[in-house]
Amino acid sequence: MKILTNCKEVSELLSQAQDRPLGLGEKFGLNLHLMMCNGCRNFGKQLDFIRAAMKRYLERGVSGR
């Protein structure tokens, strides 16, 4: 199990987590890093916000009606 200490690795994993389930080791390393890194926590929240906004947009339809 690798502990993620590099913000670049963490941002890549946060992005991947939007599309696939993470393994136990990945989740552990990610959560450990997120406890210490405010920047990566903010990036994760931004990804969640963008994904939710796009989902709402697509549910309404492209025309917005």
N, C-alpha and C positions, 0 to 999 in steps of 0.2 A: 504494500500500500504506500503510495507516494503522497506526502503532505504538500499541498500546493502553497507555495510562498510567493510565487511570481504572479503579479496582477494580470499580465498578459495571458498566462495559462488559465487563470480564474475567469477572465472575461470570455475566453473561448469556450470554457466549460459551461458558463452561464448561458451562452448563446446556444450551445448544443442541447442543453437541458430544455429548451423551448420545443425541441423536435423529437427528443428521445428520452426514455427513462435513464437515470444515472444509476451506476452500480453503487454498492454500499461503500466501497473505498472512495469513490469519487465524491459521494455525498459527504462523507466524513471530512475529507480534505477541504472541500468547498466550504462547508459550514465552519470549520476551524478558521479558515482564512477570513470569512465574512465577519466573524466575531471581532476580528482585529482591524479590518480595513473598511473604513467608511466610504472610500471611493468606489470600491467594488460593490458594496451594499447598494449605493446609489445607482450604479450601473444596472444591477439586477432589478431594482424597482423601475427603472426607465424601460427596460426590456418588457417587463410585465405590463406596464402602462401602454406601450406601443402595441403589444399583442392584443390587449383588451380593446383598444381603440379601433384597431383594424377589424376585429371580430364584430364589433358593433356596426362599423361602417358597412361591412359585407352583408350583415343581417338586414340592414335597411335597404340595400340595393345600391348600385352605383349612382342612380339618378337622384337619390336622396329623398325620395317620396314615400 
